[in-house]
Amino acid sequence: MNAFLSDDRTGLRLQVTGTLDGDGAMALRPVLEQVVTGTTGDVVLDMAAVGFMDGCGLGAVAFLFRRLAAQGRALRVTGATAQPLAMFRKLGLAQVLGLPAPARRGFGFAAALGFARAA
């Protein structure tokens, strides 16, 4: 897991790469503390290069969200795909974190084959 902090035209961006599991969350903790205590404004967490996230990684994101909210700041997650995005959606956090809504149900492979969701 690697983390890169930058300040671009859209504000503060924290880019995380690799696996956000227990070890990754522990390695990320000092960077999160730096973001919370050493910066101002809203934060964008770029997770485009995170392929896997477990409960510890989710806890790290929740830690950042809560600490920023306590300061009146916002956290927006971008780029989350595959398993991390599915985890955010399953737990009902995707909308809170600014992630896109899922595609309509019934669209995709099953719908293409004529299967319909039972009512």
C-alpha positions as YAML, in Angstrom:
chain: A
units: angstrom
residues:
- id: 1
  name: MET
  ca: [0.00, 0.00, 0.00]
- id: 2
  name: ASN
  ca: [1.24, 3.46, -0.92]
- id: 3
  name: ALA
  ca: [-0.32, 6.87, -0.34]
- id: 4
  name: PHE
  ca: [0.35, 10.13, -2.15]
- id: 5
  name: LEU
  ca: [-0.92, 13.45, -0.87]
- id: 6
  name: SER
  ca: [-1.27, 16.36, -3.29]
- id: 7
  name: ASP
  ca: [-3.01, 19.69, -3.51]
- id: 8
  name: ASP
  ca: [-4.42, 20.26, -6.97]
- id: 9
  name: ARG
  ca: [-6.97, 22.65, -8.46]
- id: 10
  name: THR
  ca: [-9.84, 20.63, -6.98]
- id: 11
  name: GLY
  ca: [-8.39, 20.63, -3.46]
- id: 12
  name: LEU
  ca: [-6.58, 18.12, -1.32]
- id: 13
  name: ARG
  ca: [-6.24, 14.68, -2.94]
- id: 14
  name: LEU
  ca: [-5.11, 11.51, -1.18]
- id: 15
  name: GLN
  ca: [-4.29, 8.78, -3.69]
- id: 16
  name: VAL
  ca: [-4.04, 5.26, -2.26]
- id: 17
  name: THR
  ca: [-2.61, 2.34, -4.23]
- id: 18
  name: GLY
  ca: [-2.35, -1.36, -3.51]
- id: 19
  name: THR
  ca: [-4.24, -3.42, -0.96]
- id: 20
  name: LEU
  ca: [-6.12, -1.70, 1.82]
- id: 21
  name: ASP
  ca: [-6.18, -4.54, 4.35]
- id: 22
  name: GLY
  ca: [-4.96, -4.66, 7.97]
- id: 23
  name: ASP
  ca: [-1.33, -4.00, 7.06]
- id: 24
  name: GLY
  ca: [-2.28, -1.35, 4.52]
- id: 25
  name: ALA
  ca: [-4.58, 0.41, 7.00]
- id: 26
  name: MET
  ca: [-1.82, 0.49, 9.61]
- id: 27
  name: ALA
  ca: [0.63, 1.92, 7.09]
- id: 28
  name: LEU
  ca: [-1.96, 4.52, 6.04]
- id: 29
  name: ARG
  ca: [-2.70, 5.70, 9.59]
- id: 30
  name: PRO
  ca: [0.11, 8.33, 9.81]
- id: 31
  name: VAL
  ca: [-0.96, 9.82, 6.48]
- id: 32
  name: LEU
  ca: [-4.57, 10.02, 7.66]
- id: 33
  name: GLU
  ca: [-3.43, 11.77, 10.84]
- id: 34
  name: GLN
  ca: [-1.46, 14.23, 8.71]
- id: 35
  name: VAL
  ca: [-4.53, 14.93, 6.56]
- id: 36
  name: VAL
  ca: [-6.72, 15.51, 9.62]
- id: 37
  name: THR
  ca: [-4.32, 17.60, 11.69]
- id: 38
  name: GLY
  ca: [-2.10, 19.26, 9.10]
- id: 39
  name: THR
  ca: [-4.47, 20.32, 6.33]
- id: 40
  name: THR
  ca: [-7.64, 22.29, 5.77]
- id: 41
  name: GLY
  ca: [-10.58, 21.94, 3.42]
- id: 42
  name: ASP
  ca: [-12.38, 18.99, 1.94]
- id: 43
  name: VAL
  ca: [-10.54, 15.84, 0.89]
- id: 44
  name: VAL
  ca: [-10.80, 13.60, -2.17]
- id: 45
  name: LEU
  ca: [-9.72, 10.01, -1.53]
- id: 46
  name: ASP
  ca: [-8.68, 8.50, -4.87]
- id: 47
  name: MET
  ca: [-9.02, 4.71, -4.71]
- id: 48
  name: ALA
  ca: [-8.66, 3.94, -8.42]
- id: 49
  name: ALA
  ca: [-5.56, 1.84, -7.76]
- id: 50
  name: VAL
  ca: [-6.95, -0.11, -4.77]
- id: 51
  name: GLY
  ca: [-7.80, -3.63, -5.86]
- id: 52
  name: PHE
  ca: [-8.87, -5.05, -2.51]
- id: 53
  name: MET
  ca: [-10.18, -3.60, 0.74]
- id: 54
  name: ASP
  ca: [-11.20, -5.50, 3.87]
- id: 55
  name: GLY
  ca: [-12.85, -4.37, 7.10]
- id: 56
  name: CYS
  ca: [-9.63, -2.78, 8.34]
- id: 57
  name: GLY
  ca: [-9.41, -0.69, 5.18]
- id: 58
  name: LEU
  ca: [-13.04, 0.28, 5.56]
- id: 59
  name: GLY
  ca: [-12.26, 1.28, 9.14]
- id: 60
  name: ALA
  ca: [-9.47, 3.55, 7.91]
- id: 61
  name: VAL
  ca: [-11.86, 5.27, 5.49]
- id: 62
  name: ALA
  ca: [-14.46, 5.59, 8.26]
- id: 63
  name: PHE
  ca: [-11.81, 7.06, 10.59]
- id: 64
  name: LEU
  ca: [-10.95, 9.72, 8.02]
- id: 65
  name: PHE
  ca: [-14.62, 10.45, 7.30]
- id: 66
  name: ARG
  ca: [-15.52, 10.89, 10.99]
- id: 67
  name: ARG
  ca: [-12.51, 13.03, 11.84]
- id: 68
  name: LEU
  ca: [-13.07, 15.32, 8.85]
- id: 69
  name: ALA
  ca: [-16.80, 15.60, 9.58]
- id: 70
  name: ALA
  ca: [-16.01, 16.63, 13.16]
- id: 71
  name: GLN
  ca: [-14.07, 19.55, 11.67]
- id: 72
  name: GLY
  ca: [-16.87, 20.48, 9.26]
- id: 73
  name: ARG
  ca: [-14.94, 19.05, 6.32]
- id: 74
  name: ALA
  ca: [-16.11, 16.58, 3.69]
- id: 75
  name: LEU
  ca: [-14.61, 13.38, 2.31]
- id: 76
  name: ARG
  ca: [-15.39, 12.25, -1.21]
- id: 77
  name: VAL
  ca: [-14.16, 8.93, -2.57]
- id: 78
  name: THR
  ca: [-13.38, 8.64, -6.28]
- id: 79
  name: GLY
  ca: [-12.19, 5.85, -8.53]
- id: 80
  name: ALA
  ca: [-13.30, 2.93, -6.36]
- id: 81
  name: THR
  ca: [-13.99, -0.09, -8.56]
- id: 82
  name: ALA
  ca: [-14.57, -3.82, -8.27]
- id: 83
  name: GLN
  ca: [-14.43, -5.21, -4.75]
- id: 84
  name: PRO
  ca: [-13.93, -1.92, -2.83]
- id: 85
  name: LEU
  ca: [-16.86, -0.31, -4.68]
- id: 86
  name: ALA
  ca: [-19.03, -3.36, -4.06]
- id: 87
  name: MET
  ca: [-18.17, -3.22, -0.35]
- id: 88
  name: PHE
  ca: [-19.09, 0.48, -0.12]
- id: 89
  name: ARG
  ca: [-22.38, -0.20, -1.91]
- id: 90
  name: LYS
  ca: [-23.27, -3.26, 0.14]
- id: 91
  name: LEU
  ca: [-22.77, -1.32, 3.36]
- id: 92
  name: GLY
  ca: [-24.75, 1.66, 2.08]
- id: 93
  name: LEU
  ca: [-21.77, 4.01, 2.10]
- id: 94
  name: ALA
  ca: [-21.36, 4.66, -1.61]
- id: 95
  name: GLN
  ca: [-23.82, 7.55, -1.78]
- id: 96
  name: VAL
  ca: [-22.48, 9.14, 1.43]
- id: 97
  name: LEU
  ca: [-18.96, 9.06, -0.02]
- id: 98
  name: GLY
  ca: [-19.98, 10.47, -3.41]
- id: 99
  name: LEU
  ca: [-19.59, 7.25, -5.41]
- id: 100
  name: PRO
  ca: [-21.81, 6.58, -8.44]
- id: 101
  name: ALA
  ca: [-25.07, 4.73, -8.02]
- id: 102
  name: PRO
  ca: [-25.15, 1.14, -9.26]
- id: 103
  name: ALA
  ca: [-26.54, 0.31, -12.67]
- id: 104
  name: ARG
  ca: [-30.19, -0.63, -12.85]
- id: 105
  name: ARG
  ca: [-31.02, -4.05, -11.46]
- id: 106
  name: GLY
  ca: [-31.77, -6.70, -14.02]
- id: 107
  name: PHE
  ca: [-29.40, -5.24, -16.57]
- id: 108
  name: GLY
  ca: [-26.40, -7.25, -17.56]
- id: 109
  name: PHE
  ca: [-25.65, -10.87, -18.26]
- id: 110
  name: ALA
  ca: [-28.78, -12.35, -16.63]
- id: 111
  name: ALA
  ca: [-31.08, -9.83, -18.32]
- id: 112
  name: ALA
  ca: [-29.41, -10.43, -21.68]
- id: 113
  name: LEU
  ca: [-30.23, -14.12, -21.35]
- id: 114
  name: GLY
  ca: [-33.88, -13.34, -20.55]
- id: 115
  name: PHE
  ca: [-33.80, -14.02, -16.81]
- id: 116
  name: ALA
  ca: [-36.02, -11.71, -14.80]
- id: 117
  name: ARG
  ca: [-35.82, -10.97, -11.13]
- id: 118
  name: ALA
  ca: [-38.66, -12.57, -9.22]
- id: 119
  name: ALA
  ca: [-40.98, -10.03, -7.63]
...
